[in-house]
């Protein structure tokens, strides 16, 4: 994702940027965008993180298993 943004906008100094995704993607893209001139205070993001017990409960429910965490 960040490669496509940087290909179209190599200088991000005059932009605001919003992104969301898994923690590894956010971390990688954040560094690349700041290196391309994006001020850190103009970067907004939402990192998708799941608690293991919540994920286990969702998967158990989909499998028809009653979860007792």
PEFEN-V915696 format. One record per residue. N is the residue number from 0. RES is the residue in one small letter. SS is DSSP state (H for helix, E for strand, L for the rest). OMEGA is omega in whole degrees, 0 to 359 (999 if undefined). BURIAL is b if it has 9 or more other C-alpha atoms within 8 Angstrom, else e. Layout:
n: [N & N]
res: [RES & RES]
ss: [SS & SS]
omega: [OMEGA & OMEGA]
burial: [BURIAL & BURIAL]
This chain:
n: [0 & 1 & 2 & 3 & 4 & 5 & 6 & 7 & 8 & 9 & 10 & 11 & 12 & 13 & 14 & 15 & 16 & 17 & 18 & 19 & 20 & 21 & 22 & 23 & 24 & 25 & 26 & 27 & 28 & 29 & 30 & 31 & 32 & 33 & 34 & 35 & 36 & 37 & 38 & 39 & 40 & 41 & 42 & 43 & 44 & 45 & 46 & 47 & 48 & 49 & 50 & 51 & 52 & 53 & 54 & 55 & 56 & 57 & 58 & 59 & 60 & 61 & 62 & 63 & 64 & 65 & 66 & 67 & 68]
res: [x & x & x & x & x & x & x & x & x & x & x & x & x & x & x & x & x & x & x & x & x & x & x & x & x & x & x & x & x & x & x & x & x & x & x & x & x & x & x & x & x & x & x & x & x & x & x & x & x & x & x & x & x & x & x & x & x & x & x & x & x & x & x & x & x & x & x & x & x]
ss: [L & H & H & H & H & H & H & H & L & L & L & L & L & L & L & L & E & E & E & E & E & E & H & H & H & H & H & H & H & H & H & H & H & H & H & L & L & L & L & H & H & H & E & E & E & E & E & E & L & L & L & H & H & H & H & H & H & H & H & H & H & H & L & L & L & L & L & L & L]
omega: [184 & 177 & 180 & 178 & 183 & 177 & 180 & 184 & 183 & 178 & 184 & 186 & 182 & 186 & 163 & 182 & 177 & 177 & 175 & 181 & 180 & 185 & 182 & 179 & 180 & 182 & 180 & 182 & 181 & 180 & 180 & 181 & 178 & 176 & 179 & 174 & 179 & 175 & 183 & 180 & 177 & 177 & 181 & 181 & 177 & 182 & 180 & 177 & 181 & 174 & 183 & 181 & 177 & 178 & 179 & 180 & 179 & 181 & 178 & 179 & 178 & 180 & 180 & 181 & 177 & 185 & 178 & 177 & 999]
burial: [e & e & e & e & b & b & e & e & e & e & b & b & e & e & e & b & e & e & e & b & b & b & b & e & e & b & e & e & b & b & e & b & b & b & e & b & b & b & e & e & e & b & b & b & e & e & b & e & e & e & e & e & e & e & b & e & b & e & e & b & b & e & e & e & e & e & e & e & e]
